[in-house]
Amino acid sequence: MTTYRLHCFPESGNSYKLALMLALCGQDVELIWTDFGGGVTRTAAWRESVNEMGEIPVLEEDGLRLTQTAPILLRLAKRHGRFGGADESQHFEILRWLFWDNHKLTSYMATYRFQRAFTPSPEPAVLDFLRGRIDGCLAILERHLQGLPFAIGDKPTVADISMLGYLCFPAEESGYDLAASHPAVSAWIDRMAALPGWRAPYDLLPGKRLHRHR
C-alpha cells in the first residue's frame, strides 16, 4: 500500500483538493502542517529540502515528493481508478476544465480570498479587479452546471474536485454567498458534499490557523 504524506496548511484550497481526493479514494494520509503564515515556504532551506517552487501543497508518495495540484490529482485518479475519464473525450474535458480552473477560477479566488480575509489592509482597487474576474468565472461555471450534474457529465471527476477547492471555505472569507448568488454552483457543491468520505476544509486540514482580519 502506498504511504502518503501531505505538506499543507488549513487555509490552502490546493491542499484541500489533494486531502479531499485522498479521502474520497479511501486513502490514509499523514498531514504535515506547514507554517505558511510564518514564511517558511519562502526560505532557501525549505525550498531546497521540500519544494524548489516554494509552494504548498507537496505530496510525498512513498518518499517521492510531488508538486503542482492538477497533475497530482490526475496521478491519483489513475492509481486508484477513481474520478478519471472513461474515454479519450472525457479525459480531454477533464484537462480542459482543470487548466481553466488553475488559470482562472482558483487563481483569482485564492488571491482574492487571501487578500480580503488574511491581510490587514488590502488594496480596494485590487479587490475590485479580482472580484470582477471571479464574477466572470463563476458566471461561466453557473451556466455550465445548469445543464450538467458535474463538470463533465453524470459522474464527478478530478475536475470537480479541483474547481470546488476554493469554493468550500466560509463565506466570511470569500465574501460569496453562493447559495444566493449562484444556485447551480451551490447545488453542485452539495452533490459533491454527499459523496462518501467528503469533509469540509477545516474539518480535514489540521494545524495552526492564520489570523483572519474579516
N, C-alpha and C positions, 0 to 999 in steps of 0.2 A: 504494500500500500504506500502511496506517495505521501511524504511528510511535507506539510505546508507551513510556512511562517510568513506572516504579512506585516511589514513595517507600515504603520498607519497612524492617523490621529482622528479623533471623533468628528471634527468638522469637515473632513475631506470627503467630498462626494465621490471622488475617484477611488478612494479607499473603500467606501461603502459599496461601490459597484462590485469590486472583487470579493469582499467579505460576503456580500449577498449571493453572488454567483456560487461561491463555495458552499454556503448554507443551503441554497436551493438544490445543489447537487449532492447534499448529504455528506459533505466532507468536513473533517475536523481541521482546524487551523489554529496555530498559535499566533495570537495578535500581539504585536510588539509596538507599544506606544512610542511615538517619535515626537520630540519637543520642537515641533514646527514653529510655534509662537516664540520660542527662545532662540530661534535662528540656527538650530543645529544643522539643518539641511544646507545652509549656506557656508558651512565651514569646509575647509580643504580636507580635513581628516575624514569627515562623513562622506564627502564626495569620492574620496579615494577608496574608502572601505565598503561603501554601500551602493551609491549610485552617482556616477560621474555627471549625470544630468542635473543633479541637485533637486530631484523631485520625489514626491510621495504620491502613490504607494510603490513599494517594492515587494514582490512576491518571491520568496525562496521556495524552490521546489526541489526537495532532496539536496539542498545545499546550493543549487544553481539559482543565481539571482536574476529575476526577470523584471523589466520595467516597461512602461507605457501600457496603459489600461486596455486599450482596444485589442492589440494583438494577444495580450494575456487572456482576455475573455474568449477570443477565438480558439486559443490553445486549449483552454479548459473545456470548451464546448466539444472539441474533437476528442479530447482524452476521456471525458465522462459520458459522451454520447447524449448530451442534453443541450437544448437551446441553440442548436445549429440549424443550418438549412437542409431541407430534404433533397434538393437537387441544385444544379448549377444556377438556375434562375433565382431561387431563394437565396443562395449564397451571395449572388450579386446584390440582391436587395438588402441583405444584412450589411454588406460592406458599404453600400450607398448611404444607409441611414447612420451607420457607425461614423463614417467620415463627416457627414453633415453634423452629427451631434458634436464630435470633437472640435470641428472648426467653428461651429455656430452656437448651438444651444448651450452645451457645457461650458464652452469658452467664455461666453458673455455672462451666463448666470453665475459661474464660480467667481468671476471677478467682481460682478455687481454685488453679490451677497457678501463677499468678504469686505469690500469697501463699505457697504451700507451698515453691516452689523458688527464688524470686528475692528474697525479703525475709528479713532476718536473724533476726527474731523474730516470726513470725506468731502471731496470737492463736488458741489451740487451740479456743475456742468458735466462732470464726468459721469455722475449717477444718471443724469438725464439722458446722456448719449447711450449709455449701456442699457438703460430701461427701454429706450426706443428699439434697440436691436433685439432685446429679449421679447418684447411685444410682437415684433415681426416673426421671430422664430416660433413663439407659442401659437400665433395665428396659423402658421403653416401646419404645425402638429395638430392643432384643433381640427382643422379641415380634414386632414388625413385620417384621423381617428374617428371622425363621424361616419366613415364608411367601412372601418375595419376594427375588429376587437383588439388586435395587437399590431405592431409596426408593419409586419409583412404578411399578415394573414390571420388564420384562425388560432395559431399557437404562438406563445411567447418565445422570443429568441434573445440572444445577447444584445441585439439592437434595442430591445425594450429595456433590458437591464441597464444599458449604458445611458439611454435617454432619460430614465427616471431618476438617475443617481442624485442629481442636484435639485430635484423637484419634491423630494420627500422630507426635506428639513422643515422646521416650523415656519409658519407664515410670518412670525415676528422677525425672522432673519431675512427672508427673501422679499417680504413686502407683497407677496402674491397670495390671494385667497382663490385658489384655482377652482374650487367648487362653485364659486360665484362668477368668476371671470371666464373660465374655460371648462365647461362641464364635461365635454368629451375627454379632455385630458384627465380630469379628476376621476371620471368613471374608469378610464384605462388604468390609472394608478390603483384604484380599488380592486380591479381584476388581478393585477399583479400581486397586491397585498393578500389576496385569497389563496395564493399558491402555497403548498405545504413547505414549511421551512422559512417563509418570509418573516423578516423582522425589520423594524424601523431603524434608521441610522444610529440614533443614540442608545438604542437597546442592543445594538450589535457591536458597536465600536467602543473600546474601553479607553481609559486614560484621562488625564487632567484636561479640563475644558478650557478653551480660550475665553478671555473676558469679552462678554458681549456688551456693546455700548447702546444697543437698542433692541 
